Amino acid sequence: MQKNDTPKIERAWKSGALLKSIIEAFEGLIYVSSNDYKIEYINAKLIKRRGHDIGKETCYKALHGRDAPCTFCVKDSVLEGKNIAFDIQDPRDQRWYLSVNTPVFRDSVPIAHLSMITDIHEKKLSEIHLRENAEKLRKENLLLRSNIKHRNKFGNIVGKSVPMQTIYEQILNAAATDAAVIIYGEPGTGKELVASAIHDLSDRRLKRFVPVHCGAIAENLIESEFFGHRRGAFSGAIEERRGYIEYADGGSLFLDEIGEISLPMQTKLLRVIEGSGYTPVGDTKLRKSNFRIIAATNRNLLDLIEQHKMREDFYYRIHILPIHLPPLRDRKEDLPLLIDHFLHLHGAKKNITPLSDEMIAKMLDYDWPGNVRELQNVIIRYCAVNQLELGGAGMRIPFISDPNHIKNSYEPGMPLQAQMETFEKQLVSEALSFNRWHRGKTSLSLGIDRKTLFNKMKRFGLLRAP
């Protein structure tokens, strides 16, 4: 601005020209009404909206089609010197408006009521939608919480013990926010199941859940895997590839074994988490992705900081909502539920022999160093070969359909050897029937080799299925 422009601006202000320019630049509607509701001024946008000049008419008649002052009118409060703003929906067009009302002063005395009306319809609908979603989520969470104590299962997670009820509550709390989650637990405790449950209950559930096993990515490929690459970026890059970060846009990025990520990669991920974006390998264009971090580890991350294997600022970015999963040995009351779950999952169509009380007792006494994953593998083997192995020690499974069979098979006067032959034939016959006459599975379940089984089948006349 030139120095000699100041007098011109002062003259324009005194003449009202500058004030009029400011008012007309306002995108909304403006009117001034007196204490008897008469409109004393309206801006050009309001004249255009109404189709004619409504000056000197009453505001309630001209603007709202009423015969008396509006029930929501704030004129009296404004003429007391108060500034009042509120949202209102016009019954004529059903759109939402923001009404800002302020007094007009003369000699420090309020003499008129200035109203500025702005269309906020789209913003208001967005707020209503968010509020409705929040209320819906609140009711869903209340319902879930009310049922948690009666649940034996939460999504794909099985367990009704006190430690698992705590985990269910933490899952609900984490799902209600968008903060980073870190899940601690021994291998096989179900960290990915918990991460998936958080995603499925969150507002991001309609987008992707992208699991990344950090320890399984070669160091020379990790940047390409996370950020993607352009064609020809390096030897072997024969086509453009999207990375985990792009795939997770709008959803959740699950970083399993996050303690295995190198320091240089932590630095690059930190930039993405903080909103600075990323650049695919071989590209120059900065990209951004809106994703939520859910991490998991079986290590003590604070120890990694002391060993200079993890950046402290990276740790505090991912360690916001910690969840500690209990090992299976600390929730053995869930074992029967888990066993039934895996038997149904892996043996529902195989007519599996129920586990005996002795087997259940052995399983309850076992420490399960591999946790739920080890239990699942044990049940899968049991369903496949009818043999229970705990830590490498096998338990052979009896194939007697009637637990009183041995006691009832005694024949007075028959020599012991003959009775044993009869019982052995029955045992081999039931084992063959159970295994659908598969000799390999039958020999394995009986703990004998295939040749011995064949000789017994030949001796007992069992070479053909009945």
C-alpha positions in Angstrom: 0.0 0.0 0.0 1.3 3.4 -0.9 1.7 5.9 1.9 -0.7 8.5 0.3 -3.4 5.8 0.1 -4.3 6.2 3.8 -6.5 9.4 3.5 -8.4 7.7 0.6 -9.2 4.7 2.8 -10.2 7.0 5.7 -12.6 8.9 3.4 -14.1 5.6 2.1 -14.6 4.3 5.7 -16.3 7.6 6.7 -18.6 7.5 3.6 -19.5 3.9 4.3 -18.1 2.6 1.0 -15.5 0.5 2.6 -17.9 -1.0 5.1 -20.3 -1.8 2.3 -17.6 -3.5 0.3 -16.8 -5.7 3.3 -20.4 -6.5 3.9 -21.1 -7.4 0.3 -18.0 -9.6 0.2 -19.6 -11.8 2.9 -20.7 -15.0 1.3 -23.8 -15.3 3.5 -27.0 -13.3 4.2 -27.0 -10.2 6.3 -29.9 -8.2 7.7 -30.3 -5.6 10.5 -33.6 -5.3 12.4 -34.8 -2.8 14.9 -36.2 -3.4 18.4 -39.7 -3.6 16.8 -38.6 -6.3 14.3 -38.5 -4.0 11.3 -35.8 -4.8 8.8 -33.5 -1.7 8.4 -30.9 -3.2 6.1 -30.3 -6.3 4.0 -27.4 -7.1 1.8 -27.6 -7.8 -2.0 -27.4 -11.5 -1.6 -30.5 -11.6 0.6 -32.4 -9.3 -1.8 -31.5 -11.7 -4.6 -32.6 -14.7 -2.5 -35.9 -13.2 -1.6 -36.5 -11.9 -5.1 -37.2 -8.3 -3.9 -36.2 -5.7 -1.3 -37.9 -6.7 2.0 -36.7 -3.5 3.8 -39.2 -2.1 6.4 -41.0 -5.4 6.6 -41.0 -7.4 9.8 -38.2 -10.0 9.9 -40.5 -12.8 11.0 -43.0 -12.2 8.2 -40.5 -11.5 5.4 -37.9 -14.2 6.2 -40.0 -16.9 7.9 -43.5 -16.4 6.8 -44.8 -16.1 10.3 -47.5 -13.8 11.7 -45.7 -13.4 15.0 -42.1 -13.3 16.3 -40.3 -16.6 15.9 -40.1 -18.8 19.0 -36.3 -19.1 18.5 -35.8 -15.3 18.2 -32.9 -14.0 20.3 -33.5 -10.3 19.7 -34.1 -9.5 23.4 -30.9 -11.1 24.5 -28.9 -9.4 21.6 -30.4 -6.0 22.6 -29.0 -6.6 26.1 -25.6 -6.7 24.5 -25.1 -10.4 24.1 -23.6 -12.2 21.0 -25.5 -15.4 20.2 -24.9 -18.1 17.5 -27.0 -21.1 16.8 -27.8 -23.7 14.0 -31.2 -23.7 12.5 -33.0 -25.7 9.8 -35.1 -23.7 7.4 -38.5 -25.4 7.0 -38.8 -24.1 3.5 -35.8 -25.7 1.9 -34.8 -28.1 4.7 -31.2 -26.8 4.7 -29.2 -26.0 7.8 -27.8 -22.5 8.5 -25.6 -20.9 11.1 -27.2 -17.8 12.5 -24.7 -15.3 14.2 -26.4 -12.5 16.0 -24.8 -9.4 17.5 -25.9 -6.0 18.7 -25.4 -2.8 16.8 -24.3 0.0 19.2 -24.7 3.8 19.2 -22.9 5.6 22.0 -22.4 2.3 23.7 -26.1 1.5 23.7 -27.5 -1.5 21.7 -30.0 -0.1 19.2 -30.4 -2.8 16.6 -30.0 -6.5 15.9 -27.5 -7.7 13.2 -27.9 -11.2 11.9 -25.5 -13.0 9.6 -26.7 -16.3 8.1 -24.4 -18.8 6.5 -25.3 -22.1 4.7 -23.7 -25.0 6.6 -25.9 -27.8 5.3 -23.2 -30.1 4.1 -21.1 -29.6 7.2 -24.2 -30.1 9.4 -25.1 -33.4 7.6 -21.6 -34.7 8.1 -21.8 -33.8 11.8 -25.1 -35.6 12.2 -23.8 -38.6 10.4 -20.7 -38.8 12.6 -22.9 -38.3 15.7 -25.2 -41.1 14.6 -22.3 -43.4 13.9 -20.8 -42.6 17.2 -24.1 -43.3 19.0 -24.5 -46.5 17.1 -21.0 -47.6 18.0 -21.6 -46.6 21.6 -24.7 -48.8 21.7 -22.9 -51.7 20.0 -20.1 -51.4 22.5 -22.5 -51.3 25.4 -24.2 -54.4 24.1 -20.9 -56.2 23.6 -19.7 -55.3 27.1 -23.0 -56.4 28.6 -22.5 -59.8 26.9 -18.8 -60.2 27.4 -19.1 -62.0 30.8 -21.4 -64.5 29.2 -19.2 -65.0 26.1 -17.1 -68.1 25.5 -16.0 -66.6 22.2 -15.2 -63.1 20.9 -15.0 -63.2 17.1 -12.4 -65.9 16.3 -10.9 -65.7 19.8 -12.0 -68.5 22.2 -11.9 -68.2 25.9 -14.1 -67.3 28.9 -11.4 -67.0 31.6 -10.9 -63.8 33.6 -7.7 -62.8 31.6 -9.6 -63.2 28.4 -12.5 -61.1 29.6 -9.9 -58.3 30.2 -8.6 -58.8 26.7 -12.1 -58.5 25.2 -12.6 -55.2 27.1 -9.3 -53.9 25.8 -10.2 -54.8 22.2 -13.4 -52.8 22.5 -11.6 -49.8 24.0 -8.9 -50.0 21.2 -11.6 -50.3 18.5 -13.3 -47.1 19.6 -10.2 -45.0 18.9 -7.8 -44.6 16.1 -4.7 -44.6 18.3 -1.8 -47.0 17.6 -2.0 -50.4 19.4 0.9 -52.6 20.5 0.1 -56.3 21.3 2.5 -58.2 23.5 2.5 -61.9 23.8 4.4 -65.1 23.4 4.5 -66.9 20.1 1.2 -68.7 19.4 -1.0 -66.6 21.8 -3.2 -65.2 19.0 -1.8 -61.7 18.5 -3.0 -61.5 14.9 -6.5 -62.6 15.9 -6.6 -59.7 18.4 -5.4 -57.2 15.8 -8.0 -58.4 13.3 -10.7 -58.1 15.9 -9.8 -54.5 16.7 -9.9 -53.7 13.0 -13.2 -55.4 12.4 -14.8 -53.4 15.2 -13.3 -50.1 14.3 -14.5 -47.4 11.8 -11.8 -48.7 9.4 -13.5 -52.1 9.1 -14.7 -51.5 5.5 -11.1 -51.0 4.3 -8.2 -53.5 4.3 -6.5 -55.2 7.2 -2.9 -55.7 5.9 -0.8 -58.1 8.0 3.0 -57.8 7.6 5.4 -60.3 9.2 8.4 -58.0 9.6 10.9 -60.7 10.5 10.2 -62.6 7.3 11.2 -59.8 4.9 14.8 -59.6 3.6 16.5 -56.4 4.5 17.3 -55.5 0.9 13.6 -55.8 0.0 11.9 -54.3 3.0 11.7 -50.7 1.6 10.2 -52.0 -1.6 7.7 -54.2 0.3 6.5 -51.3 2.4 6.6 -48.4 -0.1 6.3 -50.2 -3.4 8.5 -49.5 -6.4 8.5 -48.3 -10.0 9.2 -50.5 -12.9 13.0 -50.7 -13.5 13.8 -49.2 -10.0 16.2 -52.1 -9.5 17.3 -55.4 -11.0 14.2 -57.6 -11.1 11.6 -54.8 -10.9 9.9 -55.7 -14.1 6.7 -54.0 -13.2 5.3 -51.4 -10.9 4.4 -52.7 -7.5 2.2 -51.2 -4.7 3.5 -51.5 -1.2 1.9 -52.4 2.1 1.5 -48.7 3.0 -0.6 -48.0 -0.1 -2.7 -51.2 0.4 -3.5 -50.2 3.9 -4.8 -46.7 3.0 -7.9 -46.1 5.0 -7.5 -49.4 6.9 -5.1 -51.0 9.4 -1.5 -52.0 9.0 -0.6 -54.9 11.3 3.1 -55.1 11.9 3.8 -58.5 13.5 7.2 -58.9 15.2 7.8 -55.1 14.9 11.0 -55.5 17.0 12.7 -57.1 13.9 12.5 -53.8 11.9 15.9 -52.2 11.3 16.8 -48.7 12.6 16.9 -47.1 9.1 13.5 -48.6 8.3 12.1 -47.4 11.6 13.2 -43.8 10.6 11.3 -44.1 7.3 8.2 -45.5 8.9 8.2 -42.8 11.5 8.1 -40.2 8.8 5.0 -41.9 7.3 3.3 -42.3 10.7 3.9 -38.6 11.4 2.2 -37.6 8.1 5.3 -36.7 6.1 4.5 -39.3 3.4 6.6 -41.7 1.5 8.2 -42.2 -1.9 8.1 -45.6 -3.7 11.5 -46.9 -4.7 12.6 -45.4 -8.0 10.0 -42.7 -7.9 10.2 -39.0 -7.1 6.6 -38.3 -6.3 5.6 -38.0 -2.6 2.6 -40.0 -1.6 0.5 -40.2 1.5 -1.6 -42.9 3.2 -4.1 -42.8 6.0 -3.7 -46.0 7.9 -3.7 -47.2 11.5 -0.8 -49.0 13.1 -1.4 -52.2 15.0 1.9 -53.8 16.0 2.8 -57.0 17.8 5.9 -58.4 19.4 7.1 -61.2 21.8 10.1 -59.1 22.8 10.7 -56.3 25.4 10.9 -53.2 23.3 12.4 -51.2 26.1 15.4 -53.6 26.1 15.7 -53.0 22.3 16.0 -49.3 23.0 18.7 -49.9 25.6 20.5 -52.1 23.0 20.2 -49.3 20.4 18.1 -51.5 18.2 14.9 -49.4 18.4 14.5 -45.6 18.2 12.9 -44.1 21.3 10.7 -41.8 19.2 9.5 -44.7 17.1 8.7 -46.7 20.3 6.5 -43.9 21.7 4.7 -43.6 18.4 3.6 -47.2 18.4 3.3 -47.8 22.2 0.1 -45.9 22.9 -2.5 -48.7 23.7 -0.7 -51.8 25.0 -2.4 -55.1 25.2 -0.7 -58.1 26.9 -2.0 -61.5 25.9 -1.8 -64.2 28.5 0.0 -67.5 27.7 -2.2 -70.6 27.5 -0.6 -72.0 30.8 -2.1 -69.0 32.6 -5.6 -69.6 31.4 -6.0 -73.4 31.4 -9.7 -73.1 32.2 -10.1 -72.2 28.5 -8.5 -75.5 27.4 -11.8 -77.5 27.1 -13.4 -74.7 25.0 -10.3 -74.5 22.8 -10.2 -78.3 22.4 -13.8 -78.5 21.4 -13.3 -75.5 19.0 -10.4 -77.1 17.2 -12.0 -80.6 17.1 -15.0 -79.1 15.5 -12.9 -77.1 13.1 -10.6 -79.9 12.0 -12.5 -83.1 12.7 -16.2 -82.3 12.2 -16.4 -84.5 9.1 -14.1 -87.3 10.3 -16.1 -89.1 13.0 -13.3 -88.4 15.5 -13.1 -90.5 18.7 -13.7 -88.2 21.7 -10.7 -87.5 23.9 -10.5 -89.7 27.0 -10.5 -88.3 30.5 -6.8 -89.4 30.8 -5.9 -87.4 27.7 -7.7 -84.3 29.0 -5.9 -84.7 32.3 -2.6 -84.9 30.5 -3.4 -81.8 28.4 -4.4 -79.8 31.5 -1.1 -80.9 33.2 1.0 -79.8 30.2 2.6 -76.3 30.1 2.0 -75.5 26.4 5.1 -73.6 25.5 3.8 -73.1 22.0 0.5 -71.8 23.4 -2.8 -71.9 21.4 -0.9 -72.6 18.1 0.7 -75.7 19.6 -2.7 -76.9 20.9 -4.2 -76.4 17.4 -1.4 -78.4 15.9 -1.8 -81.2 18.4 -5.5 -81.4 17.6 -4.8 -81.4 13.8 -2.5 -84.4 14.3 -5.0 -86.1 16.5 -7.7 -85.7 13.8 -5.3 -87.0 11.1 -3.6 -90.0 12.8 -5.7 -90.6 15.9 -2.7 -90.0 18.1 -2.2 -87.4 20.8 1.3 -86.0 21.1 2.3 -83.5 23.8 5.9 -82.2 23.4 6.8 -85.2 21.3 5.4 -87.8 23.7 2.6 -89.8 22.1 -0.5 -91.3 23.7 -2.1 -94.2 21.8 -5.8 -94.0 21.5 -8.0 -97.0 22.3 -10.6 -97.9 19.7 -13.0 -99.7 22.0 -16.4 -98.4 21.2 -17.8 -99.8 24.5 -15.7 -98.9 27.6 -17.0 -102.1 29.3 -16.0 -104.3 26.4 -13.0 -106.0 28.0 -14.9 -106.8 31.2 -17.9 -108.2 29.2 -15.8 -110.3 26.8 -14.7 -112.8 29.5 -15.9 -116.4 28.6 -15.7 -118.9 31.5 -13.8 -122.1 30.6 -12.1 -120.5 27.5 -8.3 -120.5 27.7 -6.6 -117.2 28.2 -4.8 -117.3 24.9 -8.0 -117.9 23.0 -9.8 -115.0 24.8 -6.8 -112.7 24.1 -7.0 -113.7 20.4 -10.7 -112.8 20.3 -10.1 -109.5 22.0 -7.2 -108.6 19.7 -9.2 -109.4 16.6 -12.0 -107.1 17.9 -9.5 -104.3 18.6 -7.8 -104.6 15.2 -11.3 -104.7 13.5 -12.5 -101.6 15.3 -9.2 -99.8 14.5 -9.5 -100.6 10.8 -13.1 -99.5 10.8 -12.3 -96.2 12.5 -9.6 -95.5 10.0 -11.8 -96.5 7.1 -9.5 -99.5 6.4 -6.5 -97.3 5.7 -3.6 -99.6 6.8 -1.1 -96.8 7.2 -3.2 -94.8 9.6 -4.3 -98.0 11.4 -0.8 -99.2 11.9 0.3 -95.8 13.2 -2.6 -95.5 15.6 -1.9 -99.0 17.0 1.8 -98.4 17.3 2.8 -101.3 15.0 4.4 -101.5 11.6 2.4 -102.2 8.5 3.8 -105.7 8.1 2.7 -106.7 11.6 -0.7 -105.2 10.9 -1.0 -107.2 7.6 -0.1 -110.5 9.4 -2.7 -109.9 12.0 -5.4 -109.0 9.4 -4.5 -112.2 7.5 -4.7 -114.3 10.7 -8.0 -112.9 11.8 -9.5 -112.9 8.3 -9.7 -109.2 8.1 -8.1 -108.6 4.7 -11.4 -107.3 3.3 -13.7 -104.7 4.8 -17.1 -106.2 5.7 
